């Protein structure tokens, strides 16, 4: 899509994407460098993004927080875009889900231990 084609669809600047997703402008540029996000360019060279860029950046943030690499996230994007997967993609998605669930289980166990320590220390001034 060119900037003239985008005139019918409001494009947003990098700062709007960053504010809307709660990240820095630098993070948005990083996602673009990694091939995760595509920017159009205005005649003056400013980066312009489609409205869904905010939701995508939030998705990237969630996946990074869950421990996925930018490469793995790139592999997920076709699933996000089309809603369709092949058997290999589904296997990768399930493996990532299992890995994230194991991480959650470990964190819940750590939380339970912290709760125990807090309960013990609450009874001793």
C-alpha positions as CSV (number, residue, x, y, z in Angstrom):
1,X,0.0,0.0,0.0
2,X,1.4,3.4,-0.9
3,X,0.8,6.6,1.1
4,X,-1.7,7.8,-1.6
5,X,-3.6,4.6,-1.3
6,X,-3.6,4.9,2.4
7,X,-5.3,8.3,2.2
8,X,-8.6,6.5,2.4
9,X,-7.4,4.7,5.5
10,X,-5.9,6.9,8.3
11,X,-2.3,6.0,8.9
12,X,-0.7,6.8,12.2
13,X,2.8,8.0,13.1
14,X,5.3,6.1,15.1
15,X,4.7,8.1,18.2
16,X,1.0,7.2,18.1
17,X,1.8,3.6,17.8
18,X,4.3,3.8,20.7
19,X,1.8,5.6,23.0
20,X,-1.1,3.4,22.1
21,X,0.9,0.2,22.8
22,X,2.7,1.6,25.8
23,X,6.2,1.2,24.4
24,X,9.0,3.5,23.4
25,X,9.5,4.8,19.9
26,X,12.8,2.9,19.9
27,X,10.9,-0.4,20.5
28,X,8.7,0.3,17.5
29,X,11.8,0.9,15.4
30,X,13.3,-2.3,16.7
31,X,10.2,-4.3,15.7
32,X,10.4,-2.8,12.2
33,X,14.2,-3.7,12.0
34,X,13.3,-7.2,13.0
35,X,10.8,-7.5,10.2
36,X,7.9,-7.7,12.6
37,X,6.2,-4.4,11.6
38,X,6.0,-2.7,8.3
39,X,6.0,1.1,7.9
40,X,4.9,3.2,5.0
41,X,6.8,6.4,4.4
42,X,5.3,9.8,3.9
43,X,6.8,12.1,1.2
44,X,8.9,13.7,3.9
45,X,10.2,10.2,5.1
46,X,8.1,9.9,8.3
47,X,7.1,6.4,9.3
48,X,3.4,5.7,9.0
49,X,1.6,2.6,10.2
50,X,-1.8,1.1,9.8
51,X,-4.1,1.2,12.8
52,X,-3.6,-2.4,13.6
53,X,0.1,-1.7,14.4
54,X,-0.9,-0.9,18.0
55,X,-2.5,-4.3,18.5
56,X,0.5,-6.0,16.8
57,X,3.0,-4.2,19.1
58,X,1.0,-5.3,22.1
59,X,1.1,-8.8,20.8
60,X,4.8,-8.6,20.3
61,X,5.2,-7.3,23.9
62,X,3.2,-10.2,25.3
63,X,5.2,-12.8,23.3
64,X,8.5,-11.2,24.3
65,X,7.4,-11.2,27.9
66,X,6.6,-14.9,27.5
67,X,10.1,-15.6,26.4
68,X,9.6,-15.9,22.6
69,X,12.3,-14.6,20.3
70,X,11.7,-12.1,17.5
71,X,12.4,-15.0,15.1
72,X,9.7,-17.1,16.7
73,X,7.3,-14.2,16.7
74,X,8.0,-13.8,12.9
75,X,7.0,-17.4,12.5
76,X,3.7,-16.7,14.3
77,X,2.8,-13.7,12.2
78,X,1.3,-15.7,9.3
79,X,-1.0,-17.4,11.9
80,X,-2.0,-14.0,13.3
81,X,-2.6,-12.5,9.8
82,X,-4.5,-15.3,8.2
83,X,-6.0,-17.3,11.1
84,X,-4.8,-20.4,9.4
85,X,-1.9,-22.8,10.2
86,X,-0.3,-25.9,8.8
87,X,0.6,-28.9,10.9
88,X,4.2,-27.6,11.5
89,X,2.9,-24.2,12.7
90,X,0.4,-25.8,15.0
91,X,3.1,-28.0,16.5
92,X,5.2,-24.9,17.1
93,X,2.3,-23.1,18.7
94,X,1.6,-26.0,21.0
95,X,5.3,-26.3,22.0
96,X,5.4,-22.6,22.8
97,X,2.2,-22.9,24.8
98,X,3.6,-25.8,26.7
99,X,6.8,-23.9,27.4
100,X,4.8,-20.8,28.7
101,X,2.6,-23.0,30.8
102,X,5.6,-24.6,32.4
103,X,7.0,-21.1,33.1
104,X,3.6,-20.2,34.7
105,X,3.6,-23.3,36.8
106,X,7.1,-22.5,38.1
107,X,6.1,-18.9,38.9
108,X,3.0,-20.1,40.7
109,X,5.1,-22.5,42.8
110,X,7.5,-19.6,43.6
111,X,4.5,-17.4,44.6
112,X,3.1,-20.1,46.9
113,X,6.6,-20.3,48.6
114,X,6.6,-16.5,49.0
115,X,3.1,-16.7,50.5
116,X,4.4,-19.3,53.0
117,X,7.3,-17.1,54.0
118,X,5.0,-14.1,54.3
119,X,2.6,-16.0,56.5
120,X,5.4,-17.2,58.8
121,X,6.9,-13.7,59.1
122,X,3.5,-12.2,59.7
123,X,3.2,-14.2,62.9
124,X,6.6,-13.1,64.2
125,X,7.0,-9.3,64.8
